[in-house]
């Protein structure tokens, strides 16, 4: 079965001064797949997300969305092509209401609605993430998980071809974590193509079809969560030599 | 249109109609005060269309205004005045577009300094051209245009600026600017072309400032660069808009009316200290009422609403 490739990262590098943050990294994401991007702190995962979304430009290599090259395009073009993301440090638009925060995702990008249609569509996204009760709330009143939900609803509002979740589950308490995992799991059942950067191992095991493991900017393993998490190289990267 | 919007539009129309009768009731000093208020209303409101949502403080108003005035001065003997008004607007818009393309990537203080420098640069160029090519320091603008007509022209411009502002607020462009003002990274990631959106609003405000300059030119009679490109004008526009509040379309008006009147008094009593007092006013407003009078009123209403609910 040859499933089509949704996103193809080919030999991408990113350098910050003397630091090689991403080193000749290649991997592919298939349609309807949930791919986990994991690795120790500082291994370059968020940089990869930033390269895909266009926040950063790679110094070398290419990224393709379907058969369209996106690595030389600005973020707004990549967003219009169908890449949506959440941020590691949540980015809520503070002077907008909750609903307007979500509407923002569906007006200028991959989805281009306006007027009554966009309100109803955004409302559905808010209900989808369990925030239907707080539509007109000011953003200042939101709890941390609610901010994350609003940001997710904004990303979903563009009906993206690829959804990038950068540590979306980080910082949640155990109850919230279960809610969060269930939510991403339901997106997975919808058939969304997702790349998630995550440290929560339970989430990785239950959500990901495949994992790409990074260390010091390079890929050190790739495969199913069971395979990769048992890999000696991966254990060494996370825990040090004596555990491997 | 919602019912509330219909009511607002009707109220604005009635207000404009009443104001249009003003020149038949007053003249002399009061009419000239009304001209000042109308002028600053157009300038401050169009300034706030751009600076309100983006938080970019532009000090280039005098550059566009002065250009508009000079378009009239240069062409008043050969081209019909109505055409000159249009040309002045275009000149303001084109210069705003050029400046915007060069500077809207700059952020914060760099943009402020550049726009301040721009007004000075344009002034120096005009001075140089006049001294070296025409051999005179200033130009005469002699027309049949009366103070009344100037007031009506400004009133029409005010109506236009409110109409355009209202249309922009309802549009995707207005929404895009609010997102840009909140977080440019998010704006880019939801597909907004930040540079183009900011540029569009900057051009609108430059066009209005240029047209206002052209409308005011006949009032000067004699124009020279230090009058037409006075940096004080740019600062006054910023102060008035901030005093009123830039988050609402009608916010700047709330600052313009008291400030113009106050300034008349101050400029009359302390003519040599105006620049100093202008600076003090700037500081006080930025420190004490950063969201303007309108912002203050709105948060007071919100607080009152909350205490009613809880009490």
Interface residues (C-beta under 8 A of the other chain):
Chain A: X53 X54 X55 X74 X75 X76 X79 X80 X84 X85 X87 X91 X93 X94 X95 X96 X100 X103 X104 X105 X107 X108 X109 X110 X114 X154 X158
Chain B: X172 X175 X176 X178 X179 X181 X182 X183 X185 X186 X187 X188 X189 X190 X191 X192 X193 X194
